[in-house]
Amino acid sequence: MLLVGSFESDLDPLLPETLKEIEANPKIISVGYQKDVRPYFAISDVLVFPSYREGFPNVVMQAGAMGLPSTVSNINGCNEIIVEGENGIIFSVKNTEALLRSMQKMKEDKAYYQELKSNARAMIQNRYEQKVVWNALLEEYNLLVSQLKN
């Protein structure tokens, strides 16, 4: 298991025994915060993103753009990028059993995993191509400006 990112010691501190396990377990590699996550996506099979809160999680989009399916918590942003059964799995927030089941499904059901993987990049390209996003932002700004004038 590869852990990329910093720990949120102030907001959501990990239990001391969890930190010890991360440090001591030879099957867990923790690389901390990384400015460029692409090399880590390139050696990964799936993104697991058990966040409690996000704005719009770029990391989920980046993983999809790299062809990785994701298993994400059911929070705003994540559940807009990931479509259950199409490019990933969505599990309940803070539900460790559901998180484990989603990870096991990705590992054990090879056909399901391949289906998600085959959709991952195309879904990001089709739904979040920059021109589409820019046009949507422009429309929103124009709407707001027109509302201010009235």
Rosetta blueprint (number, residue, H / E / L):
1 M L
2 L E
3 L E
4 V E
5 G L
6 S L
7 F L
8 E L
9 S L
10 D L
11 L L
12 D L
13 P L
14 L L
15 L L
16 P H
17 E H
18 T H
19 L H
20 K H
21 E H
22 I H
23 E H
24 A H
25 N L
26 P L
27 K L
28 I L
29 I E
30 S E
31 V E
32 G E
33 Y L
34 Q L
35 K L
36 D L
37 V L
38 R H
39 P H
40 Y H
41 F H
42 A H
43 I L
44 S L
45 D L
46 V L
47 L E
48 V E
49 F E
50 P L
51 S L
52 Y L
53 R L
54 E L
55 G L
56 F L
57 P L
58 N H
59 V H
60 V H
61 M H
62 Q H
63 A H
64 G H
65 A H
66 M L
67 G L
68 L L
69 P L
70 S E
71 T E
72 V E
73 S E
74 N L
75 I L
76 N L
77 G L
78 C H
79 N H
80 E H
81 I H
82 I L
83 V L
84 E E
85 G L
86 E L
87 N L
88 G E
89 I E
90 I E
91 F E
92 S L
93 V L
94 K L
95 N L
96 T H
97 E H
98 A H
99 L H
100 L H
101 R H
102 S H
103 M H
104 Q H
105 K H
106 M H
107 K H
108 E H
109 D L
110 K H
111 A H
112 Y H
113 Y H
114 Q H
115 E H
116 L H
117 K H
118 S H
119 N H
120 A H
121 R H
122 A H
123 M H
124 I H
125 Q H
126 N H
127 R H
128 Y H
129 E L
130 Q H
131 K H
132 V H
133 V H
134 W H
135 N H
136 A H
137 L H
138 L H
139 E H
140 E H
141 Y H
142 N H
143 L H
144 L H
145 V H
146 S H
147 Q H
148 L H
149 K H
150 N L
